[in-house]
Amino acid sequence: MRLEADSLIYRIMLRLSGIFLVAVLWEVLPRLGIVSQTFLPPLSVVLREVVHLALTQHLLGHALATLWRVMVGIVLAALLAVPLGALLGYWLPGAAAALNPLFRILGQINPFSLMTVFLLFFGVGEKAKLVVVTWVAVWPLIHHTITGIQAVEPDLLKAARSMGISKSQLFWRVLFPGAAPAVLLGIRSAAVLLLAILVAGEMLGGLAGLGWLLHWASNYYVYPYATAPVFAVGLCISLVGVGLSVALRQIEKGLFFWKPSDSIWDGKAQDQGKVRVPGRSFPVVAAAVMLGILLLGGVEINRLNHLNNSFPGENDIPALTDHSQHRPQENGESTPGKDSGNNQEEHSGHKNHSGHSPKTN
């Protein structure tokens, strides 16, 4: 027992050693002046900025909005990919082999190259973002579903058919449980990619999400740490991605405990004669949390989108129909009083960010 505890502590320390080393270098190098603090603020400054954003700029609400879009995209992709993959994998294997190159090509297409088409059909709003994340997730899910369906033991299928079950019962009781590990693997592999694509998409439009907050943070700085807000939001995005991946991996371990682990971080291989059944509490809690995110995420997005004067700098974006500021002055005339007044209003709006100032050239 003591040896197992020491081995567990050693594996935990080994996992965290790289993170600890990066954290120490992140704090020490800017403090010693080896790296400019303007471009790489110390880790302690970034962590204080994370707290500041959480207290004043609705950081948790933006993270909830991003997670909601990721989960809705995965659910929509699963509703499309799992039935199609089951149909192609079991009932139409020849069509699956013929369409496999096409699926791979479609999966490699950058969704942003189709953004104009998505905006044309779905408009500027949540629909376009959800279509983008669904497009990214559906192709790996189709591939993993077909692979999982075709990997079901033939003896199980023969035994099920010999009992005279219907095709629907064959799918729900034999094919889907047998392919479930592969489907969850596809969800886990697509989740992190979805997050990266979604953050980039949120930077293009909208007023909610970590991507929009990252774009907003790039316009402000805390003297003398110019990039502290950017690093703070980027750190939160990384933590959300890591947390999502870890949660999905733990769900996979809890639901499919009989499946051997393929991770190099799980230590030595388990004995073949021993099967440890883990507790089912974590998958249940994770499912409850995901359900809460699905229920509350849309409400939070609407609240952030309709929140007025809460994000300094938001009102600095000119309206699409307001071109008065871009209109050239005729006959060399100018309105210095009006310009000075506008400048004062802009600076006053930027100063609302409690200690942050707009970047100047």
Backbone torsions as a table, in degrees:
resi	resn	phi	psi	omega
1	MET	NA	-41.8	179.8
2	ARG	-64.9	-39.0	179.3
3	LEU	-66.4	-38.0	177.8
4	GLU	-65.6	-39.5	178.0
5	ALA	-65.4	-42.4	178.5
6	ASP	-64.6	-38.6	178.2
7	SER	-65.7	-38.8	178.2
8	LEU	-65.1	-43.7	178.7
9	ILE	-62.8	-40.4	179.4
10	TYR	-63.1	-42.2	180.0
11	ARG	-66.6	-38.0	178.3
12	ILE	-65.3	-44.2	178.7
13	MET	-64.5	-36.7	179.0
14	LEU	-65.9	-39.2	178.5
15	ARG	-65.4	-40.9	-174.2
16	LEU	-86.5	-7.3	-175.8
17	SER	-65.1	-40.7	179.5
18	GLY	-65.9	-41.8	177.7
19	ILE	-63.9	-41.4	179.4
20	PHE	-63.4	-40.4	-180.0
21	LEU	-64.6	-44.1	179.1
22	VAL	-63.9	-40.3	179.9
23	ALA	-63.6	-41.9	179.5
24	VAL	-65.0	-46.0	179.0
25	LEU	-63.4	-38.6	178.8
26	TRP	-62.1	-34.5	-179.6
27	GLU	-83.3	-39.0	-170.8
28	VAL	-81.1	-44.3	-174.4
29	LEU	-59.0	-45.8	176.2
30	PRO	-67.7	-34.9	-179.9
31	ARG	-64.5	-36.0	179.9
32	LEU	-82.1	-5.9	-179.7
33	GLY	82.7	6.2	178.0
34	ILE	-67.2	-36.5	176.2
35	VAL	-119.9	139.4	-179.0
36	SER	-64.3	129.4	178.2
37	GLN	-68.8	-18.1	177.6
38	THR	-66.4	-37.3	-177.1
39	PHE	-99.9	-24.7	176.9
40	LEU	-136.2	88.6	179.5
41	PRO	-68.4	155.0	177.9
42	PRO	-61.6	157.5	-177.2
43	LEU	-62.1	-37.2	179.7
44	SER	-62.7	-37.2	177.3
45	VAL	-66.6	-40.6	179.6
46	VAL	-64.6	-40.9	179.2
47	LEU	-66.0	-38.0	175.5
48	ARG	-65.0	-35.6	178.1
49	GLU	-68.8	-33.7	175.6
50	VAL	-61.6	-44.5	177.5
51	VAL	-62.8	-41.9	-180.0
52	HIS	-62.9	-43.2	178.9
53	LEU	-66.2	-36.4	178.4
54	ALA	-66.8	-33.3	-177.1
55	LEU	-84.5	-29.6	-171.4
56	THR	-119.2	-21.0	-172.4
57	GLN	-123.4	22.8	171.0
58	HIS	57.6	45.0	-178.6
59	LEU	-62.0	-43.1	-179.6
60	LEU	-64.9	-36.9	177.2
61	GLY	-64.5	-40.4	177.6
62	HIS	-67.0	-39.4	176.5
63	ALA	-63.5	-39.5	177.3
64	LEU	-64.1	-39.3	178.5
65	ALA	-63.7	-42.2	178.9
66	THR	-65.7	-44.2	178.6
67	LEU	-63.4	-35.7	178.4
68	TRP	-62.9	-43.6	179.7
69	ARG	-65.4	-39.4	178.5
70	VAL	-62.4	-46.7	-176.7
71	MET	-69.3	-40.4	178.1
72	VAL	-64.3	-40.6	177.0
73	GLY	-62.0	-40.7	178.7
74	ILE	-67.1	-41.2	179.2
75	VAL	-63.0	-46.1	179.0
76	LEU	-62.6	-41.5	179.0
77	ALA	-65.2	-38.3	179.1
78	ALA	-66.7	-39.3	178.5
79	LEU	-63.5	-28.8	178.1
80	LEU	-88.7	-41.5	-169.0
81	ALA	-81.6	-39.0	-174.7
82	VAL	-66.0	-50.9	176.6
83	PRO	-61.9	-40.7	179.7
84	LEU	-66.0	-42.3	178.6
85	GLY	-65.3	-37.7	177.0
86	ALA	-66.5	-40.9	179.0
87	LEU	-62.9	-45.7	-179.0
88	LEU	-73.3	-37.2	-174.8
89	GLY	-73.0	-33.5	-175.5
90	TYR	-108.3	-50.2	-173.8
91	TRP	-87.6	-26.8	-178.9
92	LEU	-130.2	62.7	-178.0
93	PRO	-63.7	-32.1	177.7
94	GLY	-65.8	-41.1	176.5
95	ALA	-65.8	-35.3	178.2
96	ALA	-63.6	-42.0	178.2
97	ALA	-66.8	-35.3	-179.6
98	ALA	-73.0	-35.4	-177.0
99	LEU	-88.4	-8.1	-177.5
100	ASN	-58.2	-45.5	176.8
101	PRO	-61.2	-37.7	178.8
102	LEU	-64.7	-41.8	179.0
103	PHE	-62.8	-38.9	179.6
104	ARG	-67.0	-39.8	178.7
105	ILE	-65.6	-45.0	179.5
106	LEU	-64.3	-33.8	178.6
107	GLY	-69.6	-22.0	-179.5
108	GLN	-91.6	-5.8	179.8
109	ILE	-73.4	130.1	177.5
110	ASN	-67.2	123.9	-177.9
111	PRO	-63.3	-25.5	-179.4
112	PHE	-72.1	-21.1	174.0
113	SER	-70.7	-20.0	176.5
114	LEU	-102.0	8.5	-176.0
115	MET	-60.6	-37.4	178.8
116	THR	-61.6	-40.6	178.3
117	VAL	-66.6	-43.1	178.9
118	PHE	-61.9	-43.2	179.3
119	LEU	-66.3	-33.1	-179.9
120	LEU	-67.0	-39.9	-176.2
121	PHE	-88.4	-32.4	-172.1
122	PHE	-115.1	-6.1	177.3
123	GLY	77.7	177.2	179.5
124	VAL	-89.9	113.1	-178.3
125	GLY	164.3	-158.6	-175.4
126	GLU	-69.0	-31.3	-177.1
127	LYS	-60.6	-43.6	-179.0
128	ALA	-63.9	-41.7	179.3
129	LYS	-64.6	-42.4	179.9
130	LEU	-66.5	-35.5	177.2
131	VAL	-65.8	-38.1	179.4
132	VAL	-62.9	-49.8	-177.9
133	VAL	-68.4	-33.7	176.4
134	THR	-66.2	-40.4	177.9
135	TRP	-60.2	-41.6	-178.2
136	VAL	-68.4	-38.5	-172.9
137	ALA	-85.1	-24.8	-170.1
138	VAL	-70.1	-33.7	-174.2
139	TRP	-73.3	-47.7	174.7
140	PRO	-63.7	-30.5	177.3
141	LEU	-67.8	-39.9	176.0
142	ILE	-61.1	-45.5	-179.4
143	HIS	-61.3	-47.1	-178.0
144	HIS	-69.9	-33.3	177.9
145	THR	-66.6	-45.2	177.6
146	ILE	-61.0	-43.0	179.4
147	THR	-63.5	-43.5	179.9
148	GLY	-66.8	-39.2	178.8
149	ILE	-64.0	-44.0	-178.0
150	GLN	-73.7	-14.1	178.8
151	ALA	-91.7	-1.5	177.3
152	VAL	-64.8	139.5	-177.3
153	GLU	-59.9	129.1	178.0
154	PRO	-60.9	-30.7	179.8
155	ASP	-64.7	-36.2	177.5
156	LEU	-64.9	-40.3	179.0
157	LEU	-66.8	-41.1	178.6
158	LYS	-64.4	-41.9	179.7
159	ALA	-65.3	-38.8	-179.9
160	ALA	-67.6	-42.3	-179.7
161	ARG	-68.6	-31.4	178.9
162	SER	-67.9	-21.8	177.1
163	MET	-85.3	-2.7	175.4
164	GLY	74.4	31.3	179.2
165	ILE	-78.4	155.9	-179.8
166	SER	-76.9	172.0	-179.4
167	LYS	-67.4	-36.5	178.2
168	SER	-66.3	-41.6	177.0
169	GLN	-66.9	-35.7	177.2
170	LEU	-61.4	-38.3	-179.0
171	PHE	-70.5	-49.4	-172.5
172	TRP	-76.4	-28.3	-174.4
173	ARG	-101.4	-19.0	-176.9
174	VAL	-123.5	-57.4	-173.2
175	LEU	-68.6	-50.5	-176.6
176	PHE	-64.4	-46.7	175.9
177	PRO	-60.4	-35.7	179.6
178	GLY	-70.2	-32.1	-179.6
179	ALA	-91.8	-5.9	-175.6
180	ALA	-58.3	-42.9	177.2
181	PRO	-59.1	-40.1	178.7
182	ALA	-68.3	-37.2	178.7
183	VAL	-64.8	-44.5	179.2
184	LEU	-65.7	-34.2	174.5
185	LEU	-62.8	-40.5	176.2
186	GLY	-64.4	-39.0	177.1
187	ILE	-63.6	-42.6	-178.3
188	ARG	-67.0	-38.0	-180.0
189	SER	-72.5	-27.2	-178.9
190	ALA	-88.1	-19.7	-172.4
191	ALA	-65.0	-48.1	-178.0
192	VAL	-66.3	-40.1	176.2
193	LEU	-62.7	-39.0	176.9
194	LEU	-60.3	-42.4	-178.6
195	LEU	-62.2	-43.6	179.7
196	ALA	-64.2	-43.8	179.3
197	ILE	-65.5	-40.8	-176.8
198	LEU	-67.6	-40.3	178.2
199	VAL	-60.4	-42.5	177.1
200	ALA	-64.8	-38.2	178.5
201	GLY	-68.3	-36.2	178.7
202	GLU	-67.4	-25.0	177.8
203	MET	-71.6	-19.1	-177.5
204	LEU	-83.2	-21.6	-178.1
205	GLY	-176.2	165.4	-178.5
206	GLY	96.9	169.2	-179.2
207	LEU	-127.2	24.6	-179.7
208	ALA	-149.2	142.3	178.9
209	GLY	120.1	155.9	-179.6
210	LEU	-65.9	-31.3	177.4
211	GLY	-64.9	-43.0	177.2
212	TRP	-65.9	-39.6	178.6
213	LEU	-65.3	-35.4	176.1
214	LEU	-65.0	-42.4	177.1
215	HIS	-64.1	-40.4	178.1
216	TRP	-65.6	-40.6	-177.6
217	ALA	-66.6	-24.8	-179.7
218	SER	-68.5	-12.6	-179.5
219	ASN	-95.9	1.3	-176.2
220	TYR	-133.9	158.0	177.9
221	TYR	-153.2	157.7	175.0
222	VAL	-107.6	116.4	-178.9
223	TYR	-65.2	134.2	0.0
224	PRO	-95.4	15.5	-176.0
225	TYR	-97.2	90.9	-170.0
226	ALA	-67.5	-33.9	-172.2
227	THR	-107.4	16.6	-177.9
228	ALA	-60.5	-45.5	178.3
229	PRO	-62.5	-36.8	-180.0
230	VAL	-65.2	-45.9	178.6
231	PHE	-65.7	-34.5	179.4
232	ALA	-64.1	-47.6	178.9
233	VAL	-67.5	-39.9	177.3
234	GLY	-61.8	-38.3	176.8
235	LEU	-64.7	-40.0	177.7
236	CYS	-64.8	-39.7	177.4
237	ILE	-62.4	-41.5	178.5
238	SER	-64.2	-42.3	179.7
239	LEU	-65.5	-37.8	177.2
240	VAL	-63.8	-43.2	178.5
241	GLY	-63.6	-44.8	178.6
242	VAL	-64.7	-43.4	178.9
243	GLY	-62.4	-39.5	178.4
244	LEU	-64.9	-43.0	179.4
245	SER	-65.7	-43.3	179.8
246	VAL	-64.6	-41.8	179.8
247	ALA	-62.3	-43.8	179.2
248	LEU	-66.2	-36.2	177.9
249	ARG	-66.8	-41.0	178.8
250	GLN	-67.1	-36.5	175.4
251	ILE	-62.9	-41.5	178.5
252	GLU	-62.7	-41.8	178.6
253	LYS	-66.3	-37.8	-178.4
254	GLY	-71.9	-37.6	-177.9
255	LEU	-83.3	-36.5	-176.6
256	PHE	-119.5	62.5	-176.0
257	PHE	-66.4	-23.3	-178.4
258	TRP	-77.9	-13.2	-177.7
259	LYS	-80.7	128.0	-180.0
260	PRO	-64.7	143.4	-178.5
261	SER	-76.6	141.8	178.6
262	ASP	-108.6	16.9	-177.7
263	SER	-94.9	140.7	177.7
264	ILE	-78.9	-7.6	-176.8
265	TRP	-95.1	1.5	-177.2
266	ASP	-88.0	10.0	177.6
267	GLY	76.9	-154.7	-177.7
268	LYS	-70.5	154.0	-177.9
269	ALA	-65.4	144.9	178.4
270	GLN	-72.2	153.7	177.6
271	ASP	-65.1	140.2	-176.3
272	GLN	-67.2	-28.6	-177.7
273	GLY	-84.5	-6.5	-177.9
274	LYS	-112.1	130.2	176.2
275	VAL	-124.7	113.3	-178.5
276	ARG	-95.5	120.4	179.5
277	VAL	-90.2	110.3	-178.5
278	PRO	-76.2	167.0	176.7
279	GLY	-69.2	148.9	-178.3
280	ARG	-94.3	10.2	-175.9
281	SER	-68.8	-39.7	-176.8
282	PHE	-65.0	-46.9	176.5
283	PRO	-58.7	-36.3	179.4
284	VAL	-67.1	-45.1	178.9
285	VAL	-63.8	-42.3	179.7
286	ALA	-63.7	-39.9	177.6
287	ALA	-64.1	-38.8	178.2
288	ALA	-65.4	-40.3	178.9
289	VAL	-65.2	-43.4	178.8
290	MET	-63.1	-39.3	177.1
291	LEU	-63.5	-40.4	176.8
292	GLY	-63.4	-39.5	177.5
293	ILE	-64.2	-41.2	179.1
294	LEU	-64.6	-33.9	-178.7
295	LEU	-79.5	-37.0	-174.0
296	LEU	-96.1	-19.4	-175.3
297	GLY	-63.8	-44.5	179.5
298	GLY	-64.0	-38.1	177.2
299	VAL	-64.2	-40.0	-179.7
300	GLU	-68.4	-36.5	177.7
301	ILE	-64.1	-44.2	177.7
302	ASN	-62.9	-37.4	179.6
303	ARG	-66.5	-42.4	-180.0
304	LEU	-69.8	-36.6	179.4
305	ASN	-67.1	-33.3	-177.7
306	HIS	-98.5	6.5	180.0
307	LEU	-79.9	116.3	-177.1
308	ASN	-97.4	139.5	174.2
309	ASN	59.3	29.5	177.3
310	SER	-102.7	-19.7	-179.8
311	PHE	-115.3	103.1	179.4
312	PRO	-55.7	134.0	-178.2
313	GLY	98.8	-17.4	179.7
314	GLU	-65.1	-37.6	-179.6
315	ASN	-76.1	-7.2	178.3
316	ASP	-77.3	-13.4	-179.5
317	ILE	-77.5	118.1	-178.3
318	PRO	-68.0	150.9	177.7
319	ALA	-67.7	155.2	-177.3
320	LEU	-65.5	-27.5	-178.0
321	THR	-97.5	1.7	-177.6
322	ASP	-101.8	102.6	180.0
323	HIS	-113.3	18.9	-176.7
324	SER	-67.6	-32.5	-179.0
325	GLN	-73.5	-21.6	-178.7
326	HIS	-96.8	-1.5	-177.2
327	ARG	-75.3	127.0	-178.9
328	PRO	-68.1	146.9	178.4
329	GLN	-74.7	133.4	179.4
330	GLU	-89.8	142.4	176.9
331	ASN	57.6	27.3	175.7
332	GLY	71.8	12.7	-178.2
333	GLU	-78.8	152.3	178.4
334	SER	-145.7	160.9	178.6
335	THR	-122.8	82.9	-174.6
336	PRO	-62.3	-35.6	-178.7
337	GLY	-64.9	-43.4	-179.7
338	LYS	-67.0	-39.9	179.3
339	ASP	-64.4	-42.8	-179.7
340	SER	-64.2	-36.5	178.3
341	GLY	-65.6	-40.9	178.2
342	ASN	-64.1	-39.8	179.4
343	ASN	-63.5	-40.2	179.0
344	GLN	-63.8	-39.9	179.7
345	GLU	-64.8	-39.8	-179.7
346	GLU	-64.7	-45.2	-178.9
347	HIS	-66.6	-36.3	178.4
348	SER	-66.2	-34.4	177.7
349	GLY	-67.6	-38.2	-179.6
350	HIS	-69.2	-33.5	-175.7
351	LYS	-73.2	-8.2	179.0
352	ASN	-68.1	-12.5	-177.2
353	HIS	-83.6	36.3	170.7
354	SER	31.3	81.1	176.2
355	GLY	96.6	-8.1	178.9
356	HIS	-99.0	146.4	-179.1
357	SER	-130.8	151.2	178.4
358	PRO	-71.0	151.3	177.8
359	LYS	-70.3	142.9	177.7
360	THR	-122.4	148.5	179.5
361	ASN	-77.7	NA	NA
